[in-house]
């Protein structure tokens, strides 16, 4: 690392000043998987500016300078220093010192800084390390800490630490302070997705929406209906690279299509939002009839009703009618002023209720005596 000099006493002892031109963005940055993993340095800068709030950092640095006690962490890879932690700060500095770059990425709202300020940013404090040496720090900060990534980036990072660095999942959870099984659940979802793509039953490139809502998969795998449909074992589904048994891979493809749709098949996802659609999908998958209806392409709400059956739907409709009438009765004294049309509606309700009651009585009378008390 040429021209490196010890950092001032306000920086960590193992940090050194490194010329700005010797630092490179990390094309493996987990954040970038949310933006189709750009490889070119200028593309990475453009994505960081457009999608990851670099402006906030740049404005702070423009006003206060670069805080030396927040060094970048960089790894020597392929003959250059790749910043594995601090890419947004590196982007902010590059934009502040280079007017052409600001114009190129559309960062024209950033303020110009003085020549003295640019000179102060000519070098940055850097701690040179390997990726494996700082996984705990990065994991705490971005998986369970103050600057969290989105769920897919978290899952990719956890999978890398576990699969490549061979760190047990429970140790990862302990090191980053996870007390809610987040590490296990993210890892499982990542492995399920990897299974689907390796088996050829799903491709993220075929999803119908631009944004990949990994959280739909991550959250959906917690529902018993989904677990039953995919054959997930509660005891074995976490620490394995193949959570879904081979006999259920076609089901996995169907599940992913219901979550994300398919451009090639011109199908929209049946899950438009986590709440309530994931819960409804779970209910549907608990029923053979509901699942069959979904496979036929019927809407999620229709499949749910089919799965429930007429008996359950009748019970729910009757209870809902009772609740609505109780609510209406509570508003009678202050909400009814003698309108004839409302009085007529009330009479129609009475007639309809009498008719339903009469039909129910006939049905009940036809049942064997031993069943009438049920």
C-alpha positions in Angstrom: 0.0 0.0 0.0 2.1 2.8 -1.3 2.2 6.3 0.3 0.4 5.1 3.4 1.2 7.0 6.6 0.1 6.4 10.2 -3.2 8.0 11.0 -3.5 10.8 13.6 -4.2 9.9 17.2 -7.9 10.4 16.8 -8.1 7.4 14.4 -7.9 3.7 15.4 -4.3 2.7 16.0 -4.3 0.2 13.0 -5.8 2.8 10.5 -3.6 4.3 7.9 -4.1 7.2 5.5 -4.6 5.9 1.9 -4.8 8.0 -1.2 -8.4 8.2 -2.5 -7.4 6.9 -5.9 -6.1 3.6 -4.5 -9.5 2.6 -3.0 -12.1 0.6 -5.0 -15.8 -0.1 -4.4 -16.7 -3.6 -3.5 -18.7 -5.3 -6.3 -19.6 -8.0 -3.8 -21.2 -5.6 -1.5 -24.4 -7.3 -0.2 -26.3 -4.0 -0.7 -25.7 -4.3 -4.5 -27.5 -7.6 -4.9 -30.7 -5.5 -4.5 -29.6 -3.6 -7.6 -28.7 -6.6 -9.9 -25.0 -6.5 -8.7 -23.3 -3.9 -10.9 -19.7 -4.7 -11.6 -18.2 -1.5 -13.1 -16.9 1.0 -10.6 -18.9 3.9 -12.1 -22.0 1.8 -12.2 -21.6 1.0 -8.5 -21.2 4.6 -7.7 -24.3 5.5 -9.7 -26.3 2.8 -7.9 -25.0 3.8 -4.5 -26.0 7.4 -5.2 -29.4 6.6 -6.6 -30.6 4.0 -4.1 -28.7 4.2 -0.8 -28.9 7.7 0.5 -25.3 8.7 -0.1 -26.4 12.4 -0.2 -27.0 12.4 3.6 -23.4 11.3 4.2 -22.0 13.6 1.6 -23.7 16.6 3.1 -22.4 15.7 6.6 -18.8 15.4 5.3 -19.2 18.6 3.3 -20.2 20.4 6.5 -18.0 18.7 9.1 -15.2 17.0 7.2 -14.4 13.2 7.4 -14.4 11.8 10.9 -11.1 10.0 11.3 -12.5 7.7 13.9 -14.7 6.1 11.3 -12.2 4.3 9.1 -13.0 2.3 6.0 -12.2 -1.4 6.1 -10.5 -2.6 2.9 -9.2 -6.0 1.8 -6.3 -6.6 -0.6 -7.9 -8.5 -3.5 -6.6 -8.9 -7.1 -3.8 -6.4 -6.4 -6.0 -3.5 -5.2 -7.6 -2.3 -2.0 -11.3 -3.1 -2.1 -13.5 -1.4 0.5 -15.5 -4.1 2.2 -17.1 -1.7 4.7 -17.7 1.9 4.1 -18.7 2.0 0.4 -21.3 4.8 0.9 -18.7 7.0 2.6 -16.2 6.3 -0.2 -18.9 7.3 -2.7 -19.7 10.5 -0.8 -16.1 11.5 -0.8 -15.5 10.8 -4.5 -18.6 12.9 -5.4 -17.5 15.8 -3.2 -14.0 16.1 -4.8 -15.0 15.4 -8.4 -17.5 17.7 -10.2 -17.5 15.6 -13.3 -18.6 12.6 -11.3 -21.3 14.6 -9.7 -22.6 15.6 -13.1 -22.3 12.0 -14.4 -24.4 10.4 -11.7 -26.9 13.3 -11.3 -25.6 14.5 -7.9 -25.8 18.1 -8.9 -27.5 19.2 -5.7 -24.4 18.5 -3.6 -22.5 21.6 -2.5 -19.1 22.5 -3.9 -16.3 22.3 -1.3 -13.2 24.4 -0.9 -9.8 23.4 -2.3 -8.6 23.0 1.3 -11.5 20.6 2.0 -10.7 18.6 -1.1 -7.1 18.4 0.0 -8.2 17.0 3.4 -10.2 14.3 1.6 -7.3 13.3 -0.7 -6.5 10.5 1.7 -8.9 8.5 4.0 -8.3 6.4 7.1 -8.3 2.7 6.2 -7.9 -0.5 8.2 -6.5 -3.2 6.0 -8.0 -6.6 6.8 -9.5 -9.7 5.2 -13.3 -10.1 4.8 -13.3 -13.0 7.2 -11.6 -10.9 10.0 -14.5 -8.4 10.2 -17.6 -10.5 9.6 -18.8 -10.0 13.2 -18.5 -6.3 12.9 -20.3 -6.1 9.5 -22.9 -8.6 10.6 -23.8 -6.7 13.8 -23.9 -3.4 12.0 -26.0 -4.4 9.0 -27.9 -7.5 10.0 -29.0 -6.8 13.5 -27.6 -3.3 14.2 -28.1 0.4 13.5 -27.7 0.4 9.7 -29.6 -2.7 8.6 -29.6 -4.0 5.0 -32.7 -5.3 3.4 -33.6 -8.9 4.1 -32.1 -10.4 0.9 -28.8 -8.7 1.5 -28.8 -10.0 5.1 -29.6 -13.5 4.0 -26.8 -13.5 1.4 -24.3 -12.3 4.0 -25.3 -14.9 6.6 -25.1 -17.7 3.9 -21.6 -16.5 3.0 -20.4 -16.5 6.6 -22.0 -19.9 7.3 -21.2 -21.8 4.0 -17.9 -20.2 3.1 -16.4 -19.3 6.5 -17.9 -22.4 8.1 -19.2 -20.4 11.1 -22.1 -22.2 12.9 -25.5 -20.5 12.7 -25.8 -20.3 16.5 -22.4 -18.6 16.7 -23.4 -16.1 14.0 -26.5 -15.3 16.0 -24.5 -14.9 19.2 -21.9 -12.7 17.7 -24.4 -10.2 16.2 -26.8 -10.3 19.1 -29.7 -12.1 17.4 -32.2 -13.3 20.0 -35.2 -13.9 17.7 -34.0 -16.7 15.3 -33.5 -14.1 12.6 -30.2 -15.7 11.5 -31.8 -19.1 11.2 -34.8 -17.9 9.3 -32.8 -15.7 6.9 -30.4 -18.6 6.1 -33.3 -21.0 5.5 -35.0 -18.6 3.1 -31.8 -18.1 1.2 -31.2 -21.8 0.9 -34.9 -22.4 -0.2 -34.4 -19.8 -2.9 -31.1 -21.3 -4.0 -32.8 -24.7 -4.2 -35.6 -23.4 -6.4 -33.2 -21.8 -8.8 -30.8 -24.7 -9.0 -33.8 -27.1 -9.6 -35.0 -24.8 -12.4 -38.5 -24.4 -10.9 -38.0 -20.6 -10.4 -35.9 -17.8 -11.6 -35.7 -14.3 -10.1 -35.2 -12.9 -13.6 -38.7 -14.2 -14.5 -40.5 -12.4 -11.6 -43.3 -10.1 -12.8 -42.3 -7.1 -10.7 -38.9 -5.3 -10.8 -38.5 -5.3 -7.0 -37.6 -8.6 -5.5 -39.6 -8.9 -2.3 -37.4 -11.5 -0.6 -39.3 -10.8 2.7 -42.3 -12.5 1.2 -40.4 -15.8 1.1 -38.5 -15.2 4.4 -41.8 -14.5 6.3 -44.0 -17.0 4.4 -41.8 -20.0 5.4 -42.8 -19.4 9.0 -46.5 -20.3 8.3 -47.6 -23.9 9.0 -49.6 -24.1 5.8 -46.5 -23.2 3.7 -44.3 -25.5 5.7 -46.7 -28.4 5.1 -47.0 -27.6 1.4 -43.2 -27.6 1.0 -42.5 -30.5 3.3 -40.3 -28.4 5.7 -39.2 -30.1 8.8 -39.2 -27.8 11.9 -36.2 -29.7 13.3 -34.1 -29.9 10.1 -35.1 -27.0 7.9 -32.7 -24.4 9.3 -29.1 -25.7 9.1 -29.3 -27.4 5.8 -28.6 -26.4 2.2 -31.6 -28.4 1.0 -34.5 -27.5 3.3 -37.2 -28.6 0.8 -37.3 -32.4 0.0 -36.9 -33.4 -3.6 -40.5 -34.6 -3.8 -41.7 -31.1 -3.0 -39.6 -29.1 -5.5 -42.5 -28.7 -7.9 -44.5 -27.4 -5.0 -41.7 -24.9 -4.3 -41.9 -23.7 -7.9 -45.6 -23.1 -7.6 -45.1 -21.3 -4.3 -42.5 -19.0 -5.7 -44.8 -18.2 -8.7 -47.6 -17.4 -6.3 -45.2 -15.0 -4.5 -43.5 -13.4 -7.5 -45.5 -14.2 -10.6 -43.9 -15.0 -14.0 -43.1 -12.7 -16.9 -42.8 -15.6 -19.3 -46.2 -17.0 -18.3 -47.7 -13.5 -18.0 -48.9 -14.3 -14.5 -49.1 -11.8 -11.7 -48.3 -12.9 -8.1 -51.3 -13.8 -6.0 -49.5 -12.3 -3.0 -49.6 -8.5 -3.5 -48.7 -7.7 0.1 -47.5 -9.6 3.2 -50.5 -8.5 5.2 -53.0 -10.1 4.7 -52.1 -12.1 1.6 -49.4 -14.3 3.1 -51.8 -15.3 5.9 -54.5 -16.1 3.4 -52.1 -18.2 1.2 -51.2 -20.1 4.4 -54.9 -20.8 5.0 -55.5 -21.9 1.4 -52.5 -24.3 1.4 -54.0 -26.1 4.5 -56.9 -27.2 2.3 -56.7 -29.6 -0.7 -59.7 -27.9 -2.3 -58.3 -24.4 -1.8 -54.9 -25.5 -3.2 -56.5 -27.0 -6.2 -58.5 -23.8 -6.8 -55.3 -21.8 -6.7 -53.6 -24.1 -9.1 -56.5 -23.5 -11.5 -55.7 -19.8 -11.5 -58.5 -18.6 -9.3 -58.0 -15.5 -7.2 -56.5 -15.9 -3.7 -59.8 -14.8 -2.0 -61.9 -17.3 -4.0 -59.4 -20.1 -3.3 -59.7 -19.3 0.4 -63.5 -19.5 0.3 -63.3 -22.8 -1.6 -60.9 -24.1 1.0 -63.1 -23.2 3.9 -66.2 -24.9 2.4 -69.8 -23.8 2.7 -70.2 -24.9 6.3 -67.4 -22.6 7.5 -68.5 -19.7 5.2 -72.1 -20.0 6.5 -71.0 -19.9 10.1 -68.8 -16.8 9.4 -71.5 -15.0 7.5 -74.1 -15.6 10.3 -71.7 -14.4 13.0 -70.8 -11.3 10.9 -74.5 -10.5 10.4 -75.1 -10.8 14.2 -72.2 -8.4 14.9 -73.4 -5.9 12.3 -76.9 -5.9 13.8 -75.6 -5.5 17.3 -73.6 -2.5 16.0 -76.7 -1.1 14.3 -78.7 -1.5 17.5 -76.1 0.5 19.5 -76.5 3.4 17.0 -80.3 3.4 16.9 -81.0 6.1 19.5 -78.6 8.6 17.9 -78.5 7.5 14.3 -82.2 6.9 13.4 -84.5 9.8 12.9 -87.6 8.0 11.5 -86.6 7.5 7.9 -89.1 5.2 6.1 -86.5 3.5 3.9 -84.5 2.4 6.9 -87.6 1.0 8.6 -88.3 -0.9 5.4 -84.8 -2.3 5.4 -85.2 -3.4 9.0 -88.4 -5.3 8.1 -86.6 -7.0 5.2 -83.9 -8.1 7.6 -86.5 -9.5 9.9 -88.2 -11.5 7.1 -84.8 -12.8 5.8 -83.8 -13.8 9.4 -87.1 -15.6 9.9 -86.6 -17.4 6.6 -83.1 -18.5 7.5 -84.2 -19.6 10.9 -87.0 -21.6 9.5 -84.8 -23.4 7.0 -82.2 -24.1 9.7 -85.0 -25.6 11.9 -86.1 -27.9 9.1 -82.5 -29.1 8.5 -82.0 -29.7 12.2 -85.2 -31.7 12.5 -84.1 -34.1 9.8 -80.9 -35.0 11.8 -80.8 -38.1 14.0 -81.6 -37.3 17.6 -78.1 -38.2 18.8 -76.7 -35.3 16.6 -79.1 -32.6 17.6 -77.2 -31.6 20.7 -74.0 -31.0 18.8 
